[in-house]
Amino acid sequence: MAAVETAIDDGTLDAFPSEDEDDAEPEDCDCDGLDGFPCWPCVRAGRKELPN
């Protein structure tokens, strides 16, 4: 069932999708040094959100 749900219109199935560029950590990521606060490159790329 999962294969049928993820097949695209031309009938092919991407069983091992490549990593999306948006999911990759930006080269200038500095989140580790911010005590849980996201760095701007990660916020801009949509990987993390700013806290309220």
mmCIF entry with sequence, helices, sheets and N, C-alpha, C, O atoms, coordinates in Angstrom:
data_MODEL
# 
_entry.id   MODEL 
# 
_entity.id                         1 
_entity.type                       polymer 
_entity.pdbx_number_of_molecules   1 
# 
_entity_poly.entity_id                      1 
_entity_poly.type                           'polypeptide(L)' 
_entity_poly.nstd_linkage                   no 
_entity_poly.nstd_monomer                   no 
_entity_poly.pdbx_seq_one_letter_code       MAAVETAIDDGTLDAFPSEDEDDAEPEDCDCDGLDGFPCWPCVRAGRKELPN 
_entity_poly.pdbx_seq_one_letter_code_can   MAAVETAIDDGTLDAFPSEDEDDAEPEDCDCDGLDGFPCWPCVRAGRKELPN 
_entity_poly.pdbx_strand_id                 A 
# 
loop_
_entity_poly_seq.entity_id 
_entity_poly_seq.num 
_entity_poly_seq.mon_id 
_entity_poly_seq.hetero 
1 1  MET n 
1 2  ALA n 
1 3  ALA n 
1 4  VAL n 
1 5  GLU n 
1 6  THR n 
1 7  ALA n 
1 8  ILE n 
1 9  ASP n 
1 10 ASP n 
1 11 GLY n 
1 12 THR n 
1 13 LEU n 
1 14 ASP n 
1 15 ALA n 
1 16 PHE n 
1 17 PRO n 
1 18 SER n 
1 19 GLU n 
1 20 ASP n 
1 21 GLU n 
1 22 ASP n 
1 23 ASP n 
1 24 ALA n 
1 25 GLU n 
1 26 PRO n 
1 27 GLU n 
1 28 ASP n 
1 29 CYS n 
1 30 ASP n 
1 31 CYS n 
1 32 ASP n 
1 33 GLY n 
1 34 LEU n 
1 35 ASP n 
1 36 GLY n 
1 37 PHE n 
1 38 PRO n 
1 39 CYS n 
1 40 TRP n 
1 41 PRO n 
1 42 CYS n 
1 43 VAL n 
1 44 ARG n 
1 45 ALA n 
1 46 GLY n 
1 47 ARG n 
1 48 LYS n 
1 49 GLU n 
1 50 LEU n 
1 51 PRO n 
1 52 ASN n 
# 
_struct_asym.id          A 
_struct_asym.entity_id   1 
# 
loop_
_struct_conf.conf_type_id 
_struct_conf.id 
_struct_conf.pdbx_PDB_helix_id 
_struct_conf.beg_label_comp_id 
_struct_conf.beg_label_asym_id 
_struct_conf.beg_label_seq_id 
_struct_conf.pdbx_beg_PDB_ins_code 
_struct_conf.end_label_comp_id 
_struct_conf.end_label_asym_id 
_struct_conf.end_label_seq_id 
_struct_conf.pdbx_end_PDB_ins_code 
_struct_conf.beg_auth_comp_id 
_struct_conf.beg_auth_asym_id 
_struct_conf.beg_auth_seq_id 
_struct_conf.end_auth_comp_id 
_struct_conf.end_auth_asym_id 
_struct_conf.end_auth_seq_id 
_struct_conf.pdbx_PDB_helix_class 
_struct_conf.details 
_struct_conf.pdbx_PDB_helix_length 
HELX_P HELX_P1 AA1 ALA A 2  ? THR A 6  ? ALA A 2  THR A 6  1 ? 5 
HELX_P HELX_P2 AA2 GLU A 21 ? ASP A 23 ? GLU A 21 ASP A 23 5 ? 3 
HELX_P HELX_P3 AA3 CYS A 31 ? LEU A 34 ? CYS A 31 LEU A 34 5 ? 4 
HELX_P HELX_P4 AA4 TRP A 40 ? ALA A 45 ? TRP A 40 ALA A 45 1 ? 6 
# 
_struct_conf_type.id          HELX_P 
_struct_conf_type.criteria    ? 
_struct_conf_type.reference   ? 
# 
loop_
_atom_site.group_PDB 
_atom_site.id 
_atom_site.type_symbol 
_atom_site.label_atom_id 
_atom_site.label_alt_id 
_atom_site.label_comp_id 
_atom_site.label_asym_id 
_atom_site.label_entity_id 
_atom_site.label_seq_id 
_atom_site.pdbx_PDB_ins_code 
_atom_site.Cartn_x 
_atom_site.Cartn_y 
_atom_site.Cartn_z 
_atom_site.occupancy 
_atom_site.B_iso_or_equiv 
_atom_site.pdbx_formal_charge 
_atom_site.auth_seq_id 
_atom_site.auth_comp_id 
_atom_site.auth_asym_id 
_atom_site.auth_atom_id 
_atom_site.pdbx_PDB_model_num 
ATOM 1   N N  . MET A 1 1  ? 0.811  -1.197 0.000   1.00 0.00 ? 1  MET A N  1 
ATOM 2   C CA . MET A 1 1  ? 0.000  0.000  0.000   1.00 0.00 ? 1  MET A CA 1 
ATOM 3   C C  . MET A 1 1  ? 0.853  1.259  0.000   1.00 0.00 ? 1  MET A C  1 
ATOM 4   O O  . MET A 1 1  ? 0.526  2.222  -0.693  1.00 0.00 ? 1  MET A O  1 
ATOM 5   N N  . ALA A 1 2  ? 1.931  1.269  0.758   1.00 0.00 ? 2  ALA A N  1 
ATOM 6   C CA . ALA A 1 2  ? 2.776  2.462  0.826   1.00 0.00 ? 2  ALA A CA 1 
ATOM 7   C C  . ALA A 1 2  ? 3.380  2.768  -0.531  1.00 0.00 ? 2  ALA A C  1 
ATOM 8   O O  . ALA A 1 2  ? 3.500  3.934  -0.909  1.00 0.00 ? 2  ALA A O  1 
ATOM 9   N N  . ALA A 1 3  ? 3.761  1.735  -1.267  1.00 0.00 ? 3  ALA A N  1 
ATOM 10  C CA . ALA A 1 3  ? 4.347  1.944  -2.588  1.00 0.00 ? 3  ALA A CA 1 
ATOM 11  C C  . ALA A 1 3  ? 3.339  2.574  -3.532  1.00 0.00 ? 3  ALA A C  1 
ATOM 12  O O  . ALA A 1 3  ? 3.695  3.435  -4.336  1.00 0.00 ? 3  ALA A O  1 
ATOM 13  N N  . VAL A 1 4  ? 2.107  2.162  -3.442  1.00 0.00 ? 4  VAL A N  1 
ATOM 14  C CA . VAL A 1 4  ? 1.068  2.726  -4.298  1.00 0.00 ? 4  VAL A CA 1 
ATOM 15  C C  . VAL A 1 4  ? 0.824  4.183  -3.942  1.00 0.00 ? 4  VAL A C  1 
ATOM 16  O O  . VAL A 1 4  ? 0.612  5.010  -4.829  1.00 0.00 ? 4  VAL A O  1 
ATOM 17  N N  . GLU A 1 5  ? 0.852  4.502  -2.664  1.00 0.00 ? 5  GLU A N  1 
ATOM 18  C CA . GLU A 1 5  ? 0.604  5.878  -2.227  1.00 0.00 ? 5  GLU A CA 1 
ATOM 19  C C  . GLU A 1 5  ? 1.727  6.823  -2.617  1.00 0.00 ? 5  GLU A C  1 
ATOM 20  O O  . GLU A 1 5  ? 1.478  8.010  -2.829  1.00 0.00 ? 5  GLU A O  1 
ATOM 21  N N  . THR A 1 6  ? 2.969  6.327  -2.718  1.00 0.00 ? 6  THR A N  1 
ATOM 22  C CA . THR A 1 6  ? 4.087  7.211  -3.008  1.00 0.00 ? 6  THR A CA 1 
ATOM 23  C C  . THR A 1 6  ? 4.501  7.205  -4.469  1.00 0.00 ? 6  THR A C  1 
ATOM 24  O O  . THR A 1 6  ? 5.404  7.952  -4.847  1.00 0.00 ? 6  THR A O  1 
ATOM 25  N N  . ALA A 1 7  ? 3.874  6.393  -5.295  1.00 0.00 ? 7  ALA A N  1 
ATOM 26  C CA . ALA A 1 7  ? 4.185  6.388  -6.727  1.00 0.00 ? 7  ALA A CA 1 
ATOM 27  C C  . ALA A 1 7  ? 3.695  7.693  -7.347  1.00 0.00 ? 7  ALA A C  1 
ATOM 28  O O  . ALA A 1 7  ? 2.665  8.232  -6.943  1.00 0.00 ? 7  ALA A O  1 
ATOM 29  N N  . ILE A 1 8  ? 4.434  8.190  -8.322  1.00 0.00 ? 8  ILE A N  1 
ATOM 30  C CA . ILE A 1 8  ? 4.026  9.434  -8.978  1.00 0.00 ? 8  ILE A CA 1 
ATOM 31  C C  . ILE A 1 8  ? 3.226  9.125  -10.234 1.00 0.00 ? 8  ILE A C  1 
ATOM 32  O O  . ILE A 1 8  ? 3.058  7.958  -10.590 1.00 0.00 ? 8  ILE A O  1 
ATOM 33  N N  . ASP A 1 9  ? 2.738  10.145 -10.900 1.00 0.00 ? 9  ASP A N  1 
ATOM 34  C CA . ASP A 1 9  ? 1.819  9.987  -12.028 1.00 0.00 ? 9  ASP A CA 1 
ATOM 35  C C  . ASP A 1 9  ? 2.351  9.126  -13.164 1.00 0.00 ? 9  ASP A C  1 
ATOM 36  O O  . ASP A 1 9  ? 1.572  8.447  -13.834 1.00 0.00 ? 9  ASP A O  1 
ATOM 37  N N  . ASP A 1 10 ? 3.665  9.139  -13.397 1.00 0.00 ? 10 ASP A N  1 
ATOM 38  C CA . ASP A 1 10 ? 4.180  8.359  -14.526 1.00 0.00 ? 10 ASP A CA 1 
ATOM 39  C C  . ASP A 1 10 ? 4.405  6.886  -14.165 1.00 0.00 ? 10 ASP A C  1 
ATOM 40  O O  . ASP A 1 10 ? 4.934  6.127  -14.978 1.00 0.00 ? 10 ASP A O  1 
ATOM 41  N N  . GLY A 1 11 ? 4.006  6.474  -12.949 1.00 0.00 ? 11 GLY A N  1 
ATOM 42  C CA . GLY A 1 11 ? 4.079  5.080  -12.566 1.00 0.00 ? 11 GLY A CA 1 
ATOM 43  C C  . GLY A 1 11 ? 5.398  4.665  -11.943 1.00 0.00 ? 11 GLY A C  1 
ATOM 44  O O  . GLY A 1 11 ? 5.578  3.490  -11.625 1.00 0.00 ? 11 GLY A O  1 
ATOM 45  N N  . THR A 1 12 ? 6.333  5.602  -11.756 1.00 0.00 ? 12 THR A N  1 
ATOM 46  C CA . THR A 1 12 ? 7.606  5.246  -11.149 1.00 0.00 ? 12 THR A CA 1 
ATOM 47  C C  . THR A 1 12 ? 7.536  5.442  -9.640  1.00 0.00 ? 12 THR A C  1 
ATOM 48  O O  . THR A 1 12 ? 6.678  6.165  -9.134  1.00 0.00 ? 12 THR A O  1 
ATOM 49  N N  . LEU A 1 13 ? 8.433  4.802  -8.947  1.00 0.00 ? 13 LEU A N  1 
ATOM 50  C CA . LEU A 1 13 ? 8.494  4.894  -7.503  1.00 0.00 ? 13 LEU A CA 1 
ATOM 51  C C  . LEU A 1 13 ? 9.915  5.232  -7.100  1.00 0.00 ? 13 LEU A C  1 
ATOM 52  O O  . LEU A 1 13 ? 10.860 4.565  -7.521  1.00 0.00 ? 13 LEU A O  1 
ATOM 53  N N  . ASP A 1 14 ? 10.069 6.258  -6.293  1.00 0.00 ? 14 ASP A N  1 
ATOM 54  C CA . ASP A 1 14 ? 11.385 6.640  -5.796  1.00 0.00 ? 14 ASP A CA 1 
ATOM 55  C C  . ASP A 1 14 ? 11.576 5.963  -4.448  1.00 0.00 ? 14 ASP A C  1 
ATOM 56  O O  . ASP A 1 14 ? 11.271 6.545  -3.407  1.00 0.00 ? 14 ASP A O  1 
ATOM 57  N N  . ALA A 1 15 ? 12.091 4.713  -4.466  1.00 0.00 ? 15 ALA A N  1 
ATOM 58  C CA . ALA A 1 15 ? 12.200 3.909  -3.251  1.00 0.00 ? 15 ALA A CA 1 
ATOM 59  C C  . ALA A 1 15 ? 13.232 4.464  -2.285  1.00 0.00 ? 15 ALA A C  1 
ATOM 60  O O  . ALA A 1 15 ? 13.066 4.335  -1.072  1.00 0.00 ? 15 ALA A O  1 
ATOM 61  N N  . PHE A 1 16 ? 14.282 5.072  -2.787  1.00 0.00 ? 16 PHE A N  1 
ATOM 62  C CA . PHE A 1 16 ? 15.335 5.649  -1.960  1.00 0.00 ? 16 PHE A CA 1 
ATOM 63  C C  . PHE A 1 16 ? 15.539 7.101  -2.362  1.00 0.00 ? 16 PHE A C  1 
ATOM 64  O O  . PHE A 1 16 ? 16.493 7.423  -3.071  1.00 0.00 ? 16 PHE A O  1 
ATOM 65  N N  . PRO A 1 17 ? 14.642 7.984  -1.908  1.00 0.00 ? 17 PRO A N  1 
ATOM 66  C CA . PRO A 1 17 ? 14.747 9.390  -2.309  1.00 0.00 ? 17 PRO A CA 1 
ATOM 67  C C  . PRO A 1 17 ? 16.048 10.010 -1.810  1.00 0.00 ? 17 PRO A C  1 
ATOM 68  O O  . PRO A 1 17 ? 16.526 9.701  -0.718  1.00 0.00 ? 17 PRO A O  1 
ATOM 69  N N  . SER A 1 18 ? 16.601 10.882 -2.625  1.00 0.00 ? 18 SER A N  1 
ATOM 70  C CA . SER A 1 18 ? 17.825 11.566 -2.227  1.00 0.00 ? 18 SER A CA 1 
ATOM 71  C C  . SER A 1 18 ? 17.495 12.618 -1.185  1.00 0.00 ? 18 SER A C  1 
ATOM 72  O O  . SER A 1 18 ? 16.352 13.061 -1.075  1.00 0.00 ? 18 SER A O  1 
ATOM 73  N N  . GLU A 1 19 ? 18.500 13.012 -0.424  1.00 0.00 ? 19 GLU A N  1 
ATOM 74  C CA . GLU A 1 19 ? 18.301 14.015 0.606   1.00 0.00 ? 19 GLU A CA 1 
ATOM 75  C C  . GLU A 1 19 ? 17.988 15.353 -0.046  1.00 0.00 ? 19 GLU A C  1 
ATOM 76  O O  . GLU A 1 19 ? 18.661 15.774 -0.986  1.00 0.00 ? 19 GLU A O  1 
ATOM 77  N N  . ASP A 1 20 ? 16.972 16.004 0.459   1.00 0.00 ? 20 ASP A N  1 
ATOM 78  C CA . ASP A 1 20 ? 16.560 17.301 -0.050  1.00 0.00 ? 20 ASP A CA 1 
ATOM 79  C C  . ASP A 1 20 ? 17.566 18.361 0.371   1.00 0.00 ? 20 ASP A C  1 
ATOM 80  O O  . ASP A 1 20 ? 18.093 18.300 1.482   1.00 0.00 ? 20 ASP A O  1 
ATOM 81  N N  . GLU A 1 21 ? 17.840 19.321 -0.487  1.00 0.00 ? 21 GLU A N  1 
ATOM 82  C CA . GLU A 1 21 ? 18.766 20.393 -0.128  1.00 0.00 ? 21 GLU A CA 1 
ATOM 83  C C  . GLU A 1 21 ? 18.251 21.192 1.057   1.00 0.00 ? 21 GLU A C  1 
ATOM 84  O O  . GLU A 1 21 ? 19.044 21.684 1.860   1.00 0.00 ? 21 GLU A O  1 
ATOM 85  N N  . ASP A 1 22 ? 16.912 21.334 1.183   1.00 0.00 ? 22 ASP A N  1 
ATOM 86  C CA . ASP A 1 22 ? 16.343 22.092 2.286   1.00 0.00 ? 22 ASP A CA 1 
ATOM 87  C C  . ASP A 1 22 ? 16.561 21.407 3.628   1.00 0.00 ? 22 ASP A C  1 
ATOM 88  O O  . ASP A 1 22 ? 16.601 22.065 4.667   1.00 0.00 ? 22 ASP A O  1 
ATOM 89  N N  . ASP A 1 23 ? 16.701 20.074 3.605   1.00 0.00 ? 23 ASP A N  1 
ATOM 90  C CA . ASP A 1 23 ? 16.904 19.332 4.843   1.00 0.00 ? 23 ASP A CA 1 
ATOM 91  C C  . ASP A 1 23 ? 18.357 19.353 5.297   1.00 0.00 ? 23 ASP A C  1 
ATOM 92  O O  . ASP A 1 23 ? 18.649 19.075 6.460   1.00 0.00 ? 23 ASP A O  1 
ATOM 93  N N  . ALA A 1 24 ? 19.253 19.675 4.400   1.00 0.00 ? 24 ALA A N  1 
ATOM 94  C CA . ALA A 1 24 ? 20.674 19.679 4.742   1.00 0.00 ? 24 ALA A CA 1 
ATOM 95  C C  . ALA A 1 24 ? 20.979 20.868 5.650   1.00 0.00 ? 24 ALA A C  1 
ATOM 96  O O  . ALA A 1 24 ? 20.410 21.948 5.489   1.00 0.00 ? 24 ALA A O  1 
ATOM 97  N N  . GLU A 1 25 ? 21.863 20.661 6.584   1.00 0.00 ? 25 GLU A N  1 
ATOM 98  C CA . GLU A 1 25 ? 22.251 21.733 7.498   1.00 0.00 ? 25 GLU A CA 1 
ATOM 99  C C  . GLU A 1 25 ? 23.065 22.781 6.749   1.00 0.00 ? 25 GLU A C  1 
ATOM 100 O O  . GLU A 1 25 ? 24.016 22.427 6.052   1.00 0.00 ? 25 GLU A O  1 
ATOM 101 N N  . PRO A 1 26 ? 22.718 24.063 6.873   1.00 0.00 ? 26 PRO A N  1 
ATOM 102 C CA . PRO A 1 26 ? 23.494 25.109 6.200   1.00 0.00 ? 26 PRO A CA 1 
ATOM 103 C C  . PRO A 1 26 ? 24.947 25.083 6.671   1.00 0.00 ? 26 PRO A C  1 
ATOM 104 O O  . PRO A 1 26 ? 25.228 24.749 7.822   1.00 0.00 ? 26 PRO A O  1 
ATOM 105 N N  . GLU A 1 27 ? 25.859 25.435 5.782   1.00 0.00 ? 27 GLU A N  1 
ATOM 106 C CA . GLU A 1 27 ? 27.283 25.422 6.115   1.00 0.00 ? 27 GLU A CA 1 
ATOM 107 C C  . GLU A 1 27 ? 27.610 26.372 7.260   1.00 0.00 ? 27 GLU A C  1 
ATOM 108 O O  . GLU A 1 27 ? 28.517 26.106 8.049   1.00 0.00 ? 27 GLU A O  1 
ATOM 109 N N  . ASP A 1 28 ? 26.875 27.481 7.355   1.00 0.00 ? 28 ASP A N  1 
ATOM 110 C CA . ASP A 1 28 ? 27.163 28.470 8.387   1.00 0.00 ? 28 ASP A CA 1 
ATOM 111 C C  . ASP A 1 28 ? 26.268 28.306 9.624   1.00 0.00 ? 28 ASP A C  1 
ATOM 112 O O  . ASP A 1 28 ? 26.034 29.272 10.351  1.00 0.00 ? 28 ASP A O  1 
ATOM 113 N N  . CYS A 1 29 ? 25.765 27.078 9.865   1.00 0.00 ? 29 CYS A N  1 
ATOM 114 C CA . CYS A 1 29 ? 24.927 26.799 11.027  1.00 0.00 ? 29 CYS A CA 1 
ATOM 115 C C  . CYS A 1 29 ? 25.756 26.929 12.304  1.00 0.00 ? 29 CYS A C  1 
ATOM 116 O O  . CYS A 1 29 ? 26.867 26.407 12.403  1.00 0.00 ? 29 CYS A O  1 
ATOM 117 N N  . ASP A 1 30 ? 25.180 27.645 13.285  1.00 0.00 ? 30 ASP A N  1 
ATOM 118 C CA . ASP A 1 30 ? 25.852 27.835 14.556  1.00 0.00 ? 30 ASP A CA 1 
ATOM 119 C C  . ASP A 1 30 ? 24.886 27.557 15.711  1.00 0.00 ? 30 ASP A C  1 
ATOM 120 O O  . ASP A 1 30 ? 25.029 28.126 16.793  1.00 0.00 ? 30 ASP A O  1 
ATOM 121 N N  . CYS A 1 31 ? 23.901 26.678 15.478  1.00 0.00 ? 31 CYS A N  1 
ATOM 122 C CA . CYS A 1 31 ? 22.894 26.401 16.498  1.00 0.00 ? 31 CYS A CA 1 
ATOM 123 C C  . CYS A 1 31 ? 23.489 25.761 17.750  1.00 0.00 ? 31 CYS A C  1 
ATOM 124 O O  . CYS A 1 31 ? 22.980 25.984 18.848  1.00 0.00 ? 31 CYS A O  1 
ATOM 125 N N  . ASP A 1 32 ? 24.542 24.979 17.611  1.00 0.00 ? 32 ASP A N  1 
ATOM 126 C CA . ASP A 1 32 ? 25.115 24.283 18.760  1.00 0.00 ? 32 ASP A CA 1 
ATOM 127 C C  . ASP A 1 32 ? 25.592 25.242 19.839  1.00 0.00 ? 32 ASP A C  1 
ATOM 128 O O  . ASP A 1 32 ? 25.528 24.904 21.020  1.00 0.00 ? 32 ASP A O  1 
ATOM 129 N N  . GLY A 1 33 ? 26.057 26.400 19.481  1.00 0.00 ? 33 GLY A N  1 
ATOM 130 C CA . GLY A 1 33 ? 26.574 27.343 20.453  1.00 0.00 ? 33 GLY A CA 1 
ATOM 131 C C  . GLY A 1 33 ? 25.543 28.323 20.984  1.00 0.00 ? 33 GLY A C  1 
ATOM 132 O O  . GLY A 1 33 ? 25.907 29.280 21.667  1.00 0.00 ? 33 GLY A O  1 
ATOM 133 N N  . LEU A 1 34 ? 24.261 28.110 20.688  1.00 0.00 ? 34 LEU A N  1 
ATOM 134 C CA . LEU A 1 34 ? 23.236 29.082 21.063  1.00 0.00 ? 34 LEU A CA 1 
ATOM 135 C C  . LEU A 1 34 ? 22.271 28.571 22.137  1.00 0.00 ? 34 LEU A C  1 
ATOM 136 O O  . LEU A 1 34 ? 21.199 29.149 22.319  1.00 0.00 ? 34 LEU A O  1 
ATOM 137 N N  . ASP A 1 35 ? 22.629 27.512 22.840  1.00 0.00 ? 35 ASP A N  1 
ATOM 138 C CA . ASP A 1 35 ? 21.816 26.970 23.939  1.00 0.00 ? 35 ASP A CA 1 
ATOM 139 C C  . ASP A 1 35 ? 20.365 26.708 23.540  1.00 0.00 ? 35 ASP A C  1 
ATOM 140 O O  . ASP A 1 35 ? 19.449 27.098 24.264  1.00 0.00 ? 35 ASP A O  1 
ATOM 141 N N  . GLY A 1 36 ? 20.145 26.063 22.415  1.00 0.00 ? 36 GLY A N  1 
ATOM 142 C CA . GLY A 1 36 ? 18.812 25.696 21.975  1.00 0.00 ? 36 GLY A CA 1 
ATOM 143 C C  . GLY A 1 36 ? 18.116 26.725 21.104  1.00 0.00 ? 36 GLY A C  1 
ATOM 144 O O  . GLY A 1 36 ? 17.069 26.434 20.525  1.00 0.00 ? 36 GLY A O  1 
ATOM 145 N N  . PHE A 1 37 ? 18.675 27.923 20.999  1.00 0.00 ? 37 PHE A N  1 
ATOM 146 C CA . PHE A 1 37 ? 18.093 28.959 20.141  1.00 0.00 ? 37 PHE A CA 1 
ATOM 147 C C  . PHE A 1 37 ? 18.566 28.715 18.716  1.00 0.00 ? 37 PHE A C  1 
ATOM 148 O O  . PHE A 1 37 ? 19.747 28.425 18.522  1.00 0.00 ? 37 PHE A O  1 
ATOM 149 N N  . PRO A 1 38 ? 17.701 28.817 17.708  1.00 0.00 ? 38 PRO A N  1 
ATOM 150 C CA . PRO A 1 38 ? 18.122 28.546 16.337  1.00 0.00 ? 38 PRO A CA 1 
ATOM 151 C C  . PRO A 1 38 ? 18.948 29.687 15.745  1.00 0.00 ? 38 PRO A C  1 
ATOM 152 O O  . PRO A 1 38 ? 18.694 30.857 16.029  1.00 0.00 ? 38 PRO A O  1 
ATOM 153 N N  . CYS A 1 39 ? 19.922 29.345 14.933  1.00 0.00 ? 39 CYS A N  1 
ATOM 154 C CA . CYS A 1 39 ? 20.707 30.374 14.243  1.00 0.00 ? 39 CYS A CA 1 
ATOM 155 C C  . CYS A 1 39 ? 19.910 30.889 13.043  1.00 0.00 ? 39 CYS A C  1 
ATOM 156 O O  . CYS A 1 39 ? 18.991 30.222 12.568  1.00 0.00 ? 39 CYS A O  1 
ATOM 157 N N  . TRP A 1 40 ? 20.264 32.060 12.565  1.00 0.00 ? 40 TRP A N  1 
ATOM 158 C CA . TRP A 1 40 ? 19.523 32.676 11.468  1.00 0.00 ? 40 TRP A CA 1 
ATOM 159 C C  . TRP A 1 40 ? 19.572 31.844 10.188  1.00 0.00 ? 40 TRP A C  1 
ATOM 160 O O  . TRP A 1 40 ? 18.536 31.737 9.530   1.00 0.00 ? 40 TRP A O  1 
ATOM 161 N N  . PRO A 1 41 ? 20.704 31.244 9.782   1.00 0.00 ? 41 PRO A N  1 
ATOM 162 C CA . PRO A 1 41 ? 20.697 30.431 8.556   1.00 0.00 ? 41 PRO A CA 1 
ATOM 163 C C  . PRO A 1 41 ? 19.688 29.279 8.616   1.00 0.00 ? 41 PRO A C  1 
ATOM 164 O O  . PRO A 1 41 ? 19.073 28.955 7.600   1.00 0.00 ? 41 PRO A O  1 
ATOM 165 N N  . CYS A 1 42 ? 19.508 28.657 9.782   1.00 0.00 ? 42 CYS A N  1 
ATOM 166 C CA . CYS A 1 42 ? 18.530 27.570 9.907   1.00 0.00 ? 42 CYS A CA 1 
ATOM 167 C C  . CYS A 1 42 ? 17.098 28.096 9.858   1.00 0.00 ? 42 CYS A C  1 
ATOM 168 O O  . CYS A 1 42 ? 16.218 27.454 9.285   1.00 0.00 ? 42 CYS A O  1 
ATOM 169 N N  . VAL A 1 43 ? 16.864 29.265 10.459  1.00 0.00 ? 43 VAL A N  1 
ATOM 170 C CA . VAL A 1 43 ? 15.533 29.874 10.405  1.00 0.00 ? 43 VAL A CA 1 
ATOM 171 C C  . VAL A 1 43 ? 15.206 30.275 8.972   1.00 0.00 ? 43 VAL A C  1 
ATOM 172 O O  . VAL A 1 43 ? 14.104 30.018 8.488   1.00 0.00 ? 43 VAL A O  1 
ATOM 173 N N  . ARG A 1 44 ? 16.155 30.898 8.300   1.00 0.00 ? 44 ARG A N  1 
ATOM 174 C CA . ARG A 1 44 ? 15.953 31.349 6.923   1.00 0.00 ? 44 ARG A CA 1 
ATOM 175 C C  . ARG A 1 44 ? 15.698 30.168 5.988   1.00 0.00 ? 44 ARG A C  1 
ATOM 176 O O  . ARG A 1 44 ? 14.897 30.278 5.060   1.00 0.00 ? 44 ARG A O  1 
ATOM 177 N N  . ALA A 1 45 ? 16.373 29.036 6.223   1.00 0.00 ? 45 ALA A N  1 
ATOM 178 C CA . ALA A 1 45 ? 16.218 27.858 5.375   1.00 0.00 ? 45 ALA A CA 1 
ATOM 179 C C  . ALA A 1 45 ? 14.944 27.078 5.712   1.00 0.00 ? 45 ALA A C  1 
ATOM 180 O O  . ALA A 1 45 ? 14.565 26.162 4.981   1.00 0.00 ? 45 ALA A O  1 
ATOM 181 N N  . GLY A 1 46 ? 14.283 27.439 6.821   1.00 0.00 ? 46 GLY A N  1 
ATOM 182 C CA . GLY A 1 46 ? 13.047 26.751 7.204   1.00 0.00 ? 46 GLY A CA 1 
ATOM 183 C C  . GLY A 1 46 ? 13.286 25.479 7.995   1.00 0.00 ? 46 GLY A C  1 
ATOM 184 O O  . GLY A 1 46 ? 12.351 24.705 8.200   1.00 0.00 ? 46 GLY A O  1 
ATOM 185 N N  . ARG A 1 47 ? 14.505 25.242 8.446   1.00 0.00 ? 47 ARG A N  1 
ATOM 186 C CA . ARG A 1 47 ? 14.806 24.045 9.227   1.00 0.00 ? 47 ARG A CA 1 
ATOM 187 C C  . ARG A 1 47 ? 14.319 24.177 10.656  1.00 0.00 ? 47 ARG A C  1 
ATOM 188 O O  . ARG A 1 47 ? 13.928 23.189 11.277  1.00 0.00 ? 47 ARG A O  1 
ATOM 189 N N  . LYS A 1 48 ? 14.342 25.397 11.182  1.00 0.00 ? 48 LYS A N  1 
ATOM 190 C CA . LYS A 1 48 ? 13.918 25.647 12.570  1.00 0.00 ? 48 LYS A CA 1 
ATOM 191 C C  . LYS A 1 48 ? 13.119 26.925 12.613  1.00 0.00 ? 48 LYS A C  1 
ATOM 192 O O  . LYS A 1 48 ? 13.219 27.763 11.717  1.00 0.00 ? 48 LYS A O  1 
ATOM 193 N N  . GLU A 1 49 ? 12.310 27.076 13.677  1.00 0.00 ? 49 GLU A N  1 
ATOM 194 C CA . GLU A 1 49 ? 11.504 28.274 13.841  1.00 0.00 ? 49 GLU A CA 1 
ATOM 195 C C  . GLU A 1 49 ? 11.981 29.052 15.059  1.00 0.00 ? 49 GLU A C  1 
ATOM 196 O O  . GLU A 1 49 ? 12.498 28.482 16.020  1.00 0.00 ? 49 GLU A O  1 
ATOM 197 N N  . LEU A 1 50 ? 11.797 30.361 14.997  1.00 0.00 ? 50 LEU A N  1 
ATOM 198 C CA . LEU A 1 50 ? 12.126 31.204 16.150  1.00 0.00 ? 50 LEU A CA 1 
ATOM 199 C C  . LEU A 1 50 ? 11.085 30.964 17.246  1.00 0.00 ? 50 LEU A C  1 
ATOM 200 O O  . LEU A 1 50 ? 9.899  30.823 16.951  1.00 0.00 ? 50 LEU A O  1 
ATOM 201 N N  . PRO A 1 51 ? 11.518 30.918 18.502  1.00 0.00 ? 51 PRO A N  1 
ATOM 202 C CA . PRO A 1 51 ? 10.543 30.766 19.590  1.00 0.00 ? 51 PRO A CA 1 
ATOM 203 C C  . PRO A 1 51 ? 9.708  32.035 19.730  1.00 0.00 ? 51 PRO A C  1 
ATOM 204 O O  . PRO A 1 51 ? 10.146 33.129 19.375  1.00 0.00 ? 51 PRO A O  1 
ATOM 205 N N  . ASN A 1 52 ? 8.520  31.866 20.247  1.00 0.00 ? 52 ASN A N  1 
ATOM 206 C CA . ASN A 1 52 ? 7.615  33.027 20.440  1.00 0.00 ? 52 ASN A CA 1 
ATOM 207 C C  . ASN A 1 52 ? 8.046  33.881 21.575  1.00 0.00 ? 52 ASN A C  1 
ATOM 208 O O  . ASN A 1 52 ? 7.401  34.887 21.870  1.00 0.00 ? 52 ASN A O  1 
# 
